[in-house]
């Protein structure tokens, strides 16, 4: 047998086969199928120093079992005195239960998917039927070039609700499209009618005050030509209208114009 192996098998075949056994993992395969496969490969190494003992093969199976089966195996608390064959049989039962649960969950998921697909198809059919029945209802036509120019360029309008002088755009509009049955093509008159009215603002301009004074004509030296100013002059009041951000209408005020002292307080003796 040794001569036959040397003649027909590749060099280092035993080492390569042992490496394959040690590197094998269960993955998505059924546990019993994977365990039988490892035992078959290990049987080919019988009589060779690379052959794995039952304890070594047992350790290999435990180390590379899938994660989904590890927790159920630990919870089962299998007896320590089981042989390799008995242990494989017990783990096979746990794996069969796991596979049955997995198949059941997959079946439920597929049923939910099919049910959802049927409901979606029914909804689409109902929607299509509703559209067919509503074909006779009027539809809102597209904006004309004139309407677009009025809304966009001149009067700060919205293309969706088709209103002038609004503070939003089409993407932010919450008013919705106008009723197609009562809609009329927009005109310049409609835009002017929607234009907000300007609030009156009182105009304030510079104010000049002319006070009486005592002036002598340069061309006259006669005392009779002297103009004597009055001792007291009246206050100058300016009736005006004031507007502000918090006022809804103009307020009336009598403003006092600052023209200096209204009394002549100069003593003759002081002057002399």
Backbone torsions as a table, in degrees:
resi	resn	phi	psi	omega
1	UNK	NA	-38.1	179.3
2	UNK	-64.3	-41.4	179.0
3	UNK	-66.2	-36.9	179.3
4	UNK	-64.5	-42.4	178.7
5	UNK	-65.2	-40.6	-179.4
6	UNK	-65.8	-31.4	-176.4
7	UNK	-80.5	-36.3	-171.0
8	UNK	-110.7	-22.0	-179.2
9	UNK	-93.5	151.8	-179.8
10	UNK	-70.2	156.2	179.1
11	UNK	-64.6	143.7	179.5
12	UNK	61.1	28.2	-179.6
13	UNK	-64.2	-36.5	-178.2
14	UNK	-66.2	-41.7	179.5
15	UNK	-64.4	-42.3	179.3
16	UNK	-65.1	-38.2	179.8
17	UNK	-69.3	-41.2	177.6
18	UNK	-63.3	-40.2	178.1
19	UNK	-63.0	-35.6	177.8
20	UNK	-66.2	-39.6	179.1
21	UNK	-66.4	-44.9	-177.4
22	UNK	-68.9	-26.5	-178.6
23	UNK	-93.4	-0.2	-177.0
24	UNK	-76.8	140.7	175.9
25	UNK	-129.1	152.9	-177.0
26	UNK	-65.0	-46.5	-178.6
27	UNK	63.8	-130.8	-178.8
28	UNK	-96.7	5.7	-179.1
29	UNK	-78.0	156.8	173.9
30	UNK	-65.3	143.8	-173.9
31	UNK	-61.7	-45.3	-175.1
32	UNK	-65.0	-38.3	178.5
33	UNK	-64.2	-43.3	-179.8
34	UNK	-67.2	-41.0	-179.5
35	UNK	-64.8	-42.0	177.6
36	UNK	-63.2	-37.6	-179.6
37	UNK	-63.8	-43.2	179.0
38	UNK	-65.7	-39.6	179.2
39	UNK	-64.6	-36.9	179.5
40	UNK	-66.4	-43.8	179.1
41	UNK	-65.1	-40.3	-179.8
42	UNK	-67.6	-29.7	179.0
43	UNK	-65.9	-29.3	178.2
44	UNK	-67.1	-20.4	-179.6
45	UNK	-92.3	4.5	-177.6
46	UNK	-60.3	133.3	-178.0
47	UNK	87.8	-4.1	179.6
48	UNK	-107.7	146.0	-179.8
49	UNK	-58.7	-20.4	-178.9
50	UNK	-83.5	-3.1	-179.0
51	UNK	-64.5	138.3	179.7
52	UNK	-90.6	137.2	175.5
53	UNK	-76.0	171.4	179.2
54	UNK	-60.2	-38.9	179.8
55	UNK	-66.1	-42.1	179.0
56	UNK	-66.0	-41.2	179.0
57	UNK	-68.3	-37.6	177.1
58	UNK	-60.2	-45.9	178.3
59	UNK	-62.9	-37.1	179.2
60	UNK	-65.1	-41.2	178.7
61	UNK	-65.6	-43.7	-179.8
62	UNK	-63.6	-39.2	-174.9
63	UNK	-72.5	-26.1	-172.7
64	UNK	-117.3	15.4	176.4
65	UNK	-70.2	153.5	-176.5
66	UNK	-68.0	154.5	-177.2
67	UNK	-64.4	-34.6	-178.1
68	UNK	-65.2	-22.9	-178.5
69	UNK	-100.3	-14.0	-177.2
70	UNK	-66.0	-47.2	-177.6
71	UNK	-65.3	-47.4	176.0
72	UNK	-58.5	-34.9	-179.9
73	UNK	-67.4	-39.5	178.7
74	UNK	-69.0	-37.8	179.4
75	UNK	-68.1	-30.3	-178.9
76	UNK	-70.0	-21.4	178.7
77	UNK	49.8	62.0	-179.5
78	UNK	-65.4	146.6	-177.2
79	UNK	-64.5	145.3	-179.1
80	UNK	-76.5	-18.0	-175.8
81	UNK	-92.3	12.1	178.7
82	UNK	-72.6	147.6	173.1
83	UNK	-79.8	169.1	180.0
84	UNK	-59.0	-42.5	-179.2
85	UNK	-64.5	-43.1	180.0
86	UNK	-66.7	-39.2	-180.0
87	UNK	-64.5	-43.9	178.3
88	UNK	-60.6	-38.4	179.7
89	UNK	-65.3	-42.0	179.7
90	UNK	-65.9	-43.5	-179.7
91	UNK	-67.0	-31.5	177.3
92	UNK	-61.0	-41.1	178.7
93	UNK	-62.4	-42.5	178.6
94	UNK	-63.6	-40.6	-179.6
95	UNK	-68.1	-36.7	178.0
96	UNK	-63.2	-40.8	177.6
97	UNK	-63.9	-40.7	178.9
98	UNK	-64.1	-43.5	-179.8
99	UNK	-66.0	-35.8	177.2
100	UNK	-65.6	-43.0	177.2
101	UNK	-62.9	-40.0	-179.8
102	UNK	-65.1	-42.0	178.5
103	UNK	-65.0	-39.2	178.6
104	UNK	-64.0	-44.5	178.4
105	UNK	-63.3	-40.0	178.5
106	UNK	-63.8	-39.3	179.6
107	UNK	-64.6	-43.3	178.6
108	UNK	-62.8	-42.2	180.0
109	UNK	-63.4	-41.4	178.5
110	UNK	-65.1	-38.3	178.7
111	UNK	-65.1	-41.6	177.5
112	UNK	-63.7	-39.8	179.0
113	UNK	-64.7	-42.8	179.2
114	UNK	-65.3	-40.1	178.9
115	UNK	-64.2	-42.7	178.5
116	UNK	-64.0	-37.6	179.3
117	UNK	-66.3	-39.1	178.0
118	UNK	-65.4	-41.1	179.6
119	UNK	-64.5	-37.9	178.5
120	UNK	-65.1	-41.7	178.9
121	UNK	-63.8	-41.4	178.7
122	UNK	-63.7	-41.0	179.5
123	UNK	-64.2	-42.3	178.9
124	UNK	-64.2	-39.1	179.3
125	UNK	-64.4	-43.4	179.5
126	UNK	-63.9	-41.0	179.8
127	UNK	-64.2	-40.1	179.1
128	UNK	-65.3	-39.3	178.9
129	UNK	-64.7	-40.6	179.8
130	UNK	-63.8	-40.0	178.8
131	UNK	-64.7	-36.2	179.8
132	UNK	-66.9	-39.9	-179.0
133	UNK	-72.6	-23.3	-176.2
134	UNK	-98.1	12.8	-178.5
135	UNK	-67.1	-22.0	-178.0
136	UNK	-82.4	-14.7	-179.1
137	UNK	-73.4	145.3	-177.2
138	UNK	-67.1	147.8	178.4
139	UNK	-114.3	146.1	179.4
140	UNK	-74.7	123.0	-178.0
141	UNK	-73.2	166.6	178.5
142	UNK	-72.6	156.0	177.7
143	UNK	-68.6	140.9	175.6
144	UNK	-80.6	170.0	178.9
145	UNK	-63.0	-37.3	179.7
146	UNK	-65.5	-42.9	179.1
147	UNK	-64.2	-41.0	178.6
148	UNK	-61.6	-41.6	179.7
149	UNK	-65.3	-40.8	179.2
150	UNK	-64.5	-43.7	-176.0
151	UNK	-73.6	-39.4	-171.1
152	UNK	-92.3	-45.2	-169.5
153	UNK	-90.4	-37.7	-168.4
154	UNK	-106.0	-41.1	-165.6
155	UNK	-124.5	22.1	170.3
156	UNK	48.8	57.6	-176.6
157	UNK	-102.9	-178.9	-179.7
158	UNK	-117.7	132.4	-178.1
159	UNK	-73.4	-19.9	-177.1
160	UNK	-85.6	-58.1	179.6
161	UNK	-83.8	-13.5	176.2
162	UNK	60.6	42.1	176.7
163	UNK	-110.9	146.9	178.9
164	UNK	-89.9	153.2	173.8
165	UNK	54.0	58.0	175.6
166	UNK	-116.4	160.0	-175.2
167	UNK	-96.8	14.1	-179.1
168	UNK	-128.4	170.4	175.4
169	UNK	-113.6	177.4	-175.4
170	UNK	-58.1	-40.3	-176.3
171	UNK	-70.0	-22.1	-179.5
172	UNK	-104.8	4.4	-173.7
173	UNK	-71.9	132.1	176.7
174	UNK	-113.9	-0.2	-178.3
175	UNK	-80.5	-25.2	-179.3
176	UNK	82.0	168.3	-179.2
177	UNK	-71.4	150.7	178.1
178	UNK	-69.6	162.7	179.8
179	UNK	-69.1	125.8	-176.6
180	UNK	-66.4	-28.8	-176.9
181	UNK	-71.0	-29.6	-176.8
182	UNK	-111.3	6.3	-175.8
183	UNK	-77.3	138.9	176.3
184	UNK	-125.5	148.9	-178.8
185	UNK	-59.4	133.9	-177.2
186	UNK	-71.9	142.2	-179.9
187	UNK	-129.5	172.5	177.4
188	UNK	-63.1	-35.4	178.4
189	UNK	-63.6	-38.8	177.5
190	UNK	-62.7	-40.4	-179.8
191	UNK	-66.8	-42.6	179.8
192	UNK	-66.3	-35.6	178.8
193	UNK	-67.3	-31.2	-179.3
194	UNK	-85.2	-7.5	-177.3
195	UNK	-66.6	130.5	-179.0
196	UNK	-65.7	142.5	-178.8
197	UNK	-75.6	137.1	178.7
198	UNK	-78.0	136.8	178.7
199	UNK	-79.8	139.0	179.9
200	UNK	-67.6	137.8	178.9
201	UNK	-124.7	127.7	-179.2
202	UNK	-68.1	131.6	179.4
203	UNK	-85.3	128.7	-179.9
204	UNK	-114.2	119.8	-179.0
205	UNK	-123.1	173.6	178.6
206	UNK	-65.9	141.2	-178.9
207	UNK	-121.8	131.7	178.6
208	UNK	-112.2	141.1	178.0
209	UNK	-119.1	134.6	179.5
210	UNK	-109.7	117.2	-178.4
211	UNK	-101.8	147.5	174.9
212	UNK	-67.2	146.5	-177.2
213	UNK	-143.4	164.7	178.2
214	UNK	-103.2	110.4	-174.6
215	UNK	-130.5	135.0	175.2
216	UNK	-100.1	138.9	177.5
217	UNK	-73.1	130.0	-178.9
218	UNK	-61.5	-25.1	-174.7
219	UNK	-88.5	-1.1	-177.7
220	UNK	-129.3	137.6	177.2
221	UNK	-114.5	4.8	-178.2
222	UNK	-79.5	135.6	-179.8
223	UNK	-65.2	-22.4	-179.4
224	UNK	-69.0	-19.9	-179.1
225	UNK	-85.2	-0.6	-177.3
226	UNK	-72.9	139.2	176.6
227	UNK	-106.2	115.7	-177.0
228	UNK	-92.6	127.1	-180.0
229	UNK	-75.5	149.1	178.3
230	UNK	-67.9	154.1	-179.9
231	UNK	-67.6	-32.9	-176.0
232	UNK	-139.4	138.3	175.2
233	UNK	-120.9	152.8	-178.4
234	UNK	-75.1	155.2	174.5
235	UNK	-67.1	146.8	177.5
236	UNK	-96.8	115.5	-179.7
237	UNK	-106.0	142.9	-179.9
238	UNK	-123.6	105.8	175.6
239	UNK	-71.5	124.7	-176.1
240	UNK	-143.4	166.8	176.9
241	UNK	-112.4	134.6	179.5
242	UNK	-120.3	139.8	177.8
243	UNK	-125.1	151.1	176.5
244	UNK	-151.0	171.2	-178.4
245	UNK	-59.7	-30.7	-177.1
246	UNK	-93.3	1.1	-178.6
247	UNK	-98.6	132.3	176.1
248	UNK	-84.0	-25.5	179.4
249	UNK	-142.5	157.1	-179.3
250	UNK	-62.2	144.5	176.8
251	UNK	-106.1	138.2	-178.7
252	UNK	-89.4	131.4	177.9
253	UNK	-135.8	149.5	170.9
254	UNK	-103.7	106.5	-176.4
255	UNK	-92.2	137.6	178.4
256	UNK	-91.4	124.9	-179.8
257	UNK	-85.4	129.6	179.6
258	UNK	-80.3	102.5	179.8
259	UNK	-119.1	19.4	-179.9
260	UNK	91.7	-162.8	-178.7
261	UNK	-74.9	136.8	178.8
262	UNK	-90.7	1.7	178.0
263	UNK	-115.4	141.1	175.6
264	UNK	-93.6	105.4	-174.8
265	UNK	-112.4	57.9	179.6
266	UNK	-119.4	119.6	-179.5
267	UNK	-85.4	139.4	-179.3
268	UNK	-60.9	-41.3	-179.5
269	UNK	-62.5	-37.1	178.8
270	UNK	-65.3	-38.8	-179.5
271	UNK	-65.1	-41.3	-179.1
272	UNK	-72.2	NA	NA
